[in-house]
Amino acid sequence: MQGVLAVVSPSVVSIETNQETLRGVFGGAGSGIVIDDSGLILTNAHVIEDADEVTVVFFDGTRAPARVVSSIVADDVALVQAEGVTDTLAATLGTSEQLLVGDQV
């Protein structure tokens, strides 16, 4: 891995969900990115929408239950808190304040 991929990959997580319905349990999946060392994760609202159970799978394979902290369906963003984890590797996020049209992202 090189460049941005090498730096960000350890902060990318898989998110698995289960939803109990009258027809049984259905699962879903998505991804997210760790944004602080306590295990706070930014993901899409549609990934966790209506989930009864959320599990986060970290880059090293560690699995942790998670709870939805906040979700804004209209903007399709959500925050999920992985529980019982310490020392997660948060991604270094940039700002858009100094970006110009045509800059690489």
Rosetta silent file (secondary structure, phi, psi, omega in degrees, C-alpha in Angstrom):
SEQUENCE: MQGVLAVVSPSVVSIETNQETLRGVFGGAGSGIVIDDSGLILTNAHVIEDADEVTVVFFDGTRAPARVVSSIVADDVALVQAEGVTDTLAATLGTSEQLLVGDQV
SCORE:     score description
SCORE:     0.000 S_00000001
   1 L     0.000  147.042 -179.554    0.000    0.000    0.000 S_00000001
   2 L  -133.881  159.634  171.696    1.157    3.474   -0.709 S_00000001
   3 H    56.174 -134.884 -175.718    0.271    7.037    0.123 S_00000001
   4 H   -59.789  -40.986 -179.360   -3.172    7.814    1.486 S_00000001
   5 H   -57.342  -44.580 -179.201   -4.314    4.183    1.332 S_00000001
   6 H   -64.760  -35.583 -178.037   -1.489    3.038    3.616 S_00000001
   7 H   -76.329  -39.640 -172.708   -2.230    5.778    6.119 S_00000001
   8 H   -88.400  -31.506 -174.208   -6.026    5.455    6.179 S_00000001
   9 H   -49.232  -43.231  179.786   -6.591    1.684    5.836 S_00000001
  10 H   -64.742  -14.188 -179.937   -5.986    0.865    9.525 S_00000001
  11 H   -97.970   -5.061  179.828   -8.774    3.332   10.421 S_00000001
  12 E   -87.071  135.678 -179.144  -11.374    1.845    8.064 S_00000001
  13 E  -124.606  157.997  168.739  -13.856   -0.575    9.628 S_00000001
  14 E   -95.916  145.126  177.767  -16.566   -2.923    8.468 S_00000001
  15 E  -123.219  123.237  178.598  -19.966   -2.503   10.041 S_00000001
  16 E  -110.937  138.111 -179.575  -22.323   -5.462   10.321 S_00000001
  17 E  -129.205  153.607  172.308  -25.954   -5.036   11.328 S_00000001
  18 E  -129.756  140.406  177.528  -28.858   -7.259   12.255 S_00000001
  19 E  -131.748  124.675  177.158  -32.507   -6.294   12.214 S_00000001
  20 E   -86.672  128.730  177.990  -35.248   -8.445   13.701 S_00000001
  21 E  -128.225  177.474  177.293  -38.453   -8.420   11.694 S_00000001
  22 L   -64.145  -23.070 -179.144  -41.622  -10.484   11.680 S_00000001
  23 L   -92.680   -3.429 -179.460  -40.017  -12.634    8.976 S_00000001
  24 E   130.534 -163.357 -178.804  -36.798  -13.266   10.910 S_00000001
  25 E  -101.255  128.657  178.163  -33.397  -11.662   11.321 S_00000001
  26 E  -116.652  141.796 -178.604  -31.881   -9.850    8.378 S_00000001
  27 E  -111.518  156.848  176.666  -28.289   -8.679    8.167 S_00000001
  28 E  -142.127  173.503 -178.853  -26.600   -5.820    6.423 S_00000001
  29 E  -151.946  156.719  177.258  -23.123   -4.454    6.015 S_00000001
  30 E  -165.276 -162.229  179.309  -21.270   -1.265    5.304 S_00000001
  31 E  -137.703  169.276  178.266  -18.109    0.558    6.197 S_00000001
  32 E  -159.197  179.354  179.144  -16.990    3.449    8.333 S_00000001
  33 E  -135.272  133.676  179.455  -13.921    5.303    9.495 S_00000001
  34 E   -70.643  126.709 -177.530  -12.616    5.713   13.035 S_00000001
  35 L  -112.918   -5.188  170.104  -12.527    9.424   13.863 S_00000001
  36 L  -153.239  163.964 -172.284  -11.201    9.359   17.432 S_00000001
  37 L   -69.506   -9.545  179.338   -9.168    7.068   19.668 S_00000001
  38 L   -87.211   -2.098  179.630  -12.174    6.051   21.769 S_00000001
  39 L    96.352   20.790  174.697  -13.736    4.136   18.863 S_00000001
  40 E   -78.091  130.923 -171.047  -16.120    6.770   17.528 S_00000001
  41 E  -126.129  134.600  174.883  -16.906    5.900   13.911 S_00000001
  42 E   -95.750  129.934  179.396  -18.358    7.937   11.065 S_00000001
  43 E  -145.457 -172.233  176.928  -20.571    5.972    8.680 S_00000001
  44 L   -93.485  144.339  179.215  -23.658    6.387    6.526 S_00000001
  45 H   -61.230  -35.355 -177.986  -27.105    6.552    8.109 S_00000001
  46 H   -67.781  -19.823  179.141  -28.440    3.971    5.655 S_00000001
  47 H   -70.372  -38.819 -174.490  -25.884    1.438    6.962 S_00000001
  48 H  -105.940   -1.082 -177.005  -27.278    1.466   10.509 S_00000001
  49 L   -57.638  128.596  178.059  -30.878    2.466    9.784 S_00000001
  50 L    64.995   14.229 -179.506  -33.354    0.253   11.674 S_00000001
  51 L   -75.797  137.200  173.526  -30.537   -1.959   13.028 S_00000001
  52 L   -92.222  -27.628  177.601  -31.170   -3.783   16.286 S_00000001
  53 E  -134.670  137.979  176.026  -27.532   -4.892   16.566 S_00000001
  54 E  -128.299  130.461  176.963  -24.405   -3.205   15.252 S_00000001
  55 E  -125.778  135.705  178.443  -20.971   -4.850   15.206 S_00000001
  56 E  -106.209  134.929  176.366  -17.746   -3.167   14.139 S_00000001
  57 E  -115.798  115.606 -177.467  -14.887   -5.167   12.622 S_00000001
  58 L   -80.980  167.679 -177.397  -11.547   -3.377   12.835 S_00000001
  59 L   -52.525  -37.093 -177.883   -8.636   -3.595   10.395 S_00000001
  60 L   -85.383    3.487  179.082   -6.876   -6.200   12.585 S_00000001
  61 L    95.511   -8.940  177.905  -10.002   -8.399   12.731 S_00000001
  62 L   -61.694  135.416  179.539  -11.082   -7.349   16.221 S_00000001
  63 E  -111.861  141.035  178.684  -14.871   -7.363   16.569 S_00000001
  64 E  -146.084  139.818  172.993  -16.794   -5.111   18.952 S_00000001
  65 E   -66.808  154.958 -178.969  -20.452   -4.396   19.609 S_00000001
  66 E  -141.263  159.427  176.140  -21.427   -0.815   18.880 S_00000001
  67 E  -125.073  148.796  178.129  -24.240    1.597   19.581 S_00000001
  68 E   -78.411  124.055  178.701  -25.627    4.341   17.385 S_00000001
  69 E   -88.573  -44.402 -177.555  -24.757    7.738   18.859 S_00000001
  70 E  -158.436  152.080  178.591  -26.434    9.902   16.247 S_00000001
  71 E  -150.845  131.303  175.882  -27.942    9.617   12.805 S_00000001
  72 E  -120.725   97.735 -174.300  -29.113   12.219   10.315 S_00000001
  73 H   -61.470  -40.521 -177.825  -31.027   10.366    7.617 S_00000001
  74 H   -60.772  -31.145  178.758  -31.494   13.450    5.406 S_00000001
  75 H  -100.406   -3.571 -179.304  -27.697   13.868    5.172 S_00000001
  76 L    55.370   43.894  175.157  -27.000   10.086    5.245 S_00000001
  77 E  -127.292  150.415  178.688  -24.445   10.396    8.052 S_00000001
  78 E  -151.929  154.308  172.610  -24.240    8.615   11.384 S_00000001
  79 E  -114.870  134.885  179.510  -21.919    8.216   14.353 S_00000001
  80 E  -126.490  137.351  178.710  -21.414    4.809   15.937 S_00000001
  81 E  -108.259  115.048  174.643  -19.506    4.131   19.169 S_00000001
  82 E   -72.151  134.752 -175.415  -17.612    0.833   19.366 S_00000001
  83 L  -103.783  142.345  176.323  -17.864   -0.459   22.919 S_00000001
  84 L    76.835   16.790  178.015  -15.135   -2.040   24.999 S_00000001
  85 L  -112.285  149.661  176.033  -12.277   -0.998   22.725 S_00000001
  86 L  -133.474  155.279  175.310   -9.278    1.111   23.584 S_00000001
  87 L    57.541   42.225  173.030   -6.521    2.631   21.529 S_00000001
  88 L   -72.136  155.811 -177.974   -8.273    2.513   18.188 S_00000001
  89 L   -95.874  105.881 -179.416   -6.390    4.202   15.377 S_00000001
  90 L   -78.842  142.988  175.308   -8.248    7.323   14.308 S_00000001
  91 L   -70.561  147.787  173.285   -7.848    8.621   10.780 S_00000001
  92 L   -86.364  115.691 -177.764   -6.209   11.986   10.370 S_00000001
  93 L   -96.980  142.073  177.851   -8.861   14.178    8.865 S_00000001
  94 L   -93.990 -176.732  175.607   -8.070   17.239    6.822 S_00000001
  95 L  -120.667  158.867  179.207   -9.977   20.440    6.405 S_00000001
  96 L   -98.104    3.599 -175.246  -11.472   21.920    3.296 S_00000001
  97 L   -61.639  -32.827 -176.387  -10.583   25.483    4.245 S_00000001
  98 L  -106.646    8.495  179.917   -7.509   25.663    2.031 S_00000001
  99 L   -75.637  146.365  175.614   -8.729   23.555   -0.886 S_00000001
 100 L  -121.900  155.024  175.526   -8.994   25.066   -4.331 S_00000001
 101 L   -55.448  129.630  179.921  -10.919   23.881   -7.357 S_00000001
 102 L    99.265  -13.353  177.220   -8.743   21.307   -9.122 S_00000001
 103 L   -66.404  146.300  174.994   -6.852   20.131   -6.009 S_00000001
 104 L   -74.354  145.214  179.048   -6.482   16.399   -5.612 S_00000001
 105 L  -115.487    0.000    0.000   -8.509   14.921   -2.771 S_00000001
